[in-house]
Amino acid sequence: MESRDQPGVPGQRPGSGQEPGPEHMWGPVQPPPPPARPPAAGPPPPGATPRALAAGLLSLSGLGLGHVLLRRWGRAAVSWAATGVLLLVALPADPDGVPAALVAAYLLLLVLAGADAARIALRADFGRWPRPVLAGALGLLLLAVPVGGTVAYGSARDEAVEQELLGRLEEGDDLVAKAAKSSFLLSAPDYRYALALYRDLGEDHPGSRAAALVPDRLEAYYAAVATPYRAKKHCEAVEPLTHLRTLPGSVGRKLLGDLAGWPDTPLAESLYGCGVSRLGGTGPDSGGKELGALLRTFPESPQAGRVGPAVSGEIRQQVAGLKGAEPCAVTDQLRRTSALVAELPETSVSSLGQQADDGVRDGVYACGVDAFKDKRFAEARQTLTDFADTYEGDGRGKHARDIAVAAEIAEARPSAGKRLPGSGKPGGVRMELVISNGAPNDVEVLYTGPVTGTVKLKTCGSCERYGSEATGAARACRASGTSYPRARLQLPAGEYHFLYKHGTGATAAADSYASGSSIEPGYTYTSCTYVIERDPYGLDLPSLPDLLKPASTR
């Protein structure tokens, strides 16, 4: 078998099995096109490392320039979108800033974008790139964009914070100005909220422009709260000044400075002025609360030293007023003043208690006498009886009881109240009046005239009630062998008024009886009490008869 070489294929051994391809054809040879991507394996091309570093730096700016130079437009768009979202959220700058999670996510995205651009650049064709050193320098310069933006944003955010703090300061100023136009009772919530704003600015933001203005605002705050004090409205000023005095405990002396101790003197002056102004008043407050607070809170103050003399002078003035037209009203004032003294610390006004009590005692007596003169006999009797019972050691006690007796008689017989009973014992001859009890019950006889007094007669156990006045007049106190309870009175001559009051053994329907009689010199007088029961069916109530009056014999 014959073997031949193929013509036209030089260097090809027969039987090699290779077929001629286009690259082995005769004619000029064309170079192959460059690969579209870097080879998957093998070392990077020369100079790739600095260029990859430059691409990474360009993408770290957040502008996606590394991917732009690599013509990876989609990846560049991701950087653009992320930067746009960050700017949209961050601008304009506000005090709260950008959420930390968003910043962390953005920084992570920049790092990933830079790493991705560097990775791609290691295998990329750099034929169209500028020099690596120039690209790296540009990347470093562009890093100033996020760094500078961060600095600028921080400054803008700081200014936003300052403006917000100044806004809080202005809010507090507006509240103080509004509160100063009304009473502290109504405006206290506004004052306290404004104070909380000032305190937070001064303590939580000490380096801010707003905090630097807080001291001036606190001075204005104190001036506004103390407006009633400057207007000399002492009672109205007590509560706001007390509020100011408590502020060092909540705001702090360091922030308040000299203001911390300022309210002491104004508060002492207001407590004194308010308390003294209420002395002798008729309102619900007597001044004891304010004066007591002054003596307990500022015992060494000049105002505390003036409390005793002021109250003592008021008592003397009120006692002098007992001689006027309204002693009972003055007595009420004295009682209020006495209650005020009881509220004060004893160590501060030890001598005022007795003075106040003496004033009240004089007032009670004067009030009872005045009630008698004004024909208010029930009031006079009660007042003077209470006086005699309360002040047993007072020398006026006996006269008070005499006036009370005359007042009780005058309730039934007004003519007995034409004049006050005398306070002394009249001289001259006295006549005897013998009063016998012919009634089956106790009897108390009250009398007033030149002398005043009472006498009690025990029950006549064997005596009876009479069916008519005639029977009673004929038989009362005349039964032989009967010992009638009796009393003997020695009375000066003059007009007398009597009141006979039923006691133990009388029915509830029995009436008291009042009468009058003249006691003349040279006579001995007798009187007998008895009870008439006119109707057994109760149509006429039992009573002492009209014929019951002192009888005279020579």
Steps between C-alpha positions, in 0.01 A plus 500: 500500500637837408532791738519867389534836669212747473605789291460854634545408866864542576631342817205269528590145539282253317270307727506752786120532500498880496274669252594834362299787664459857401803595701711269306389620164733679267494871507549786757425411867249729701567563876225373740265759668568582866299304758183669628584416863821433686605139504351306785834381616852615496674806639346846448647709222791727581396820686158364598549535875546879514220543251268279707586708804416815306164354389415408857584849625288657229198294605546576871396860433140386456494639144557159336792631285696175527215312337455780245861460381441125483181569305289310755211741486255294701738474791576870479125569510475309829753740656315798355166376638644432845660845513175660383297320767748609766485864387121488481479378859777718639412834341405740629691430820288462814591453867428127492748439216501196271395165647810306603379187320477690171851644540641156582327349197632776273858462623480125451373559146794733425747243628337229289493729197870582541593134544290404198659766279849391611420135430376571150792731425754224570398322175377795296655638183679819602579616152253784525580597864700799608819445685436308829674756714277776366184286553606417856563864577159588360344229718671640809381847415145378449506341843488856627144518366343265760742615768428866431132427468503327835674797661263746334202289598621482860533877509154543349357250748665684789342823380163325474542383858585855607193633326281237664642589842445869432144409404453333838639808668255718310215265596591545866516878457152505346359292786653729762364810326155343481506381863599844630164637385292286739509383860754244609225253588386493137840536335703261718497217238641737234766624741607148591516385137710802404731433793541138387605625154757739650635233733540245219679754280737602778576153632474273192645738237752710693710598197215619280415858413160449663660385827711817505175701503336300780635714791337811353178309444498378860529859622200588285320194634557609862387852418179374336411264784569774757271752325247509791784577745615799298138618489485479884230232483646314794237230545502423129881491498542234771434194283715600198788609724476170686525327162814695415655414835464126426673514161857429622380152591382424146702725271829515689691787657774485238259592222308754710804680636412800716129447428495199734487712816315802363141403602571488876465871576201563268323195642557615860365845412196353326419260784515787749304743283230246420462376858481849652251616237261222603508579871153596620338413169173319450612265222582131534872572549622671816866531402616227737612272217729763349638635826558148630687409181712814537595420861584140417681556171683827568515526882804730493367739235410864578144424392469222759602745773209728410228234528458520880463878518261503204268236649515660847407837353209344316368344822518833683318672216226238501455519877460876469230435240290316760382841619352573159162424350574138397679322785372160389659541156823611666483194724488278191815676379666439834413133479658481155810677628519261794478204260776661292725528805440132573639416154827686560807340660485566874871575520456791262193667653478360851332809649223529242293201614390654832442837340275345236307294758443808717372687196252225420378495862440875495325461167260230620394713797457812288304307240258362762441844648444648155250227413301584816499870414381418148210290644649176366423337833543132402843573352601707803393226742695230315811713448528622859420160647781352292727782612433434868547124457820534294675772698410407857781706647405819318365774729224577251354150529230590759383801305493288183271251674274782624466634146428148375222468763351835401520398132313177566225689685490756218439224245160453667458852637679755274461779754759317712761585235464877502830540679798293603502359853733692728845362562518605865290457815263788569490634852197598712223309674397161366160336514431132544326295235398150599425269207322169576450212259148356496554306178562123470827567312827688537490870422787737415434869553708756305478864596660825388470862603729697731655157567491185291513134590331160505353273765389138476208348692464127551186303422200522733424130527151537650389783272253459216401663176193726525205505265459880486683818579255586779554164669874530468507854639284397796672177594864513381762507773227510775455141604555469873769262606670511159862612476539680169846536346586868518780752443557839662645785294623836629428749224562874472201708401428531131330346198559124458432246232447131578509180295366176652631187327363148551752237603493131590148358528334743259327380185651589167200724430550719806586859416750729661355818641636856508374792704609827647458673835620795702685461826439797725662586834321399821333184362555127523404311187383144446442297189365151435537289190238245396368330185154524348370218280198656325385218268537127556491441124807710438319775312650752742857421595609506865664828597586722787210742563500866412425574867848370589690814599667626817239592765577763759402526866583772750 
